[in-house]
């Protein structure tokens, strides 16, 4: 069941001929913690992906590839921003996300400066 703990099994009942999903109240906290854990893993994977796109873009000498990698890195960062709104992170998780976000943004700025001719000093 997608890694969901056994004690958090789903319950279904029929409502007007349709199957409806029901979480028992005592198991809702298990589902929420599972959702948060998956969400944090998603954030970290997307941030790793953004860093990888930036590193590949910096390593290439082709403007078109660099631009495509920069676009992909921006999309990954946007997904992180969007997904982070619905999660409650621990301090350790928040620090890991912040560290990886800083690295990804730094590399993206370097990539844009190199290929899109951004100024060295932003005012």
Long-range contacts (C-beta under 8 A, 24 or more apart in sequence): 3-34, 4-31, 4-34, 5-30, 5-34, 8-34, 36-87, 36-88, 36-89, 39-83, 39-86, 39-87, 40-87, 40-89, 40-93, 40-97, 42-83, 43-80, 43-83, 43-84, 43-87, 43-97, 44-96, 44-97, 44-100, 46-76, 46-77, 46-79, 46-80, 46-83, 47-76, 47-77, 47-80, 47-97, 47-100, 47-101, 47-103, 47-104, 48-100, 49-73, 49-76, 50-76, 50-77, 50-80, 50-104, 50-108, 51-100, 51-103, 51-104, 51-107, 54-104, 54-107, 54-108, 54-110, 54-111, 55-107, 57-111, 57-115, 58-107, 58-110, 58-111, 58-114, 63-115, 66-111, 66-114, 66-115, 67-115, 67-116, 69-111, 70-108, 70-111, 70-112, 70-115, 70-116, 73-104, 73-107, 73-108, 73-111, 74-108, 76-104, 77-101, 77-104, 77-105, 77-108
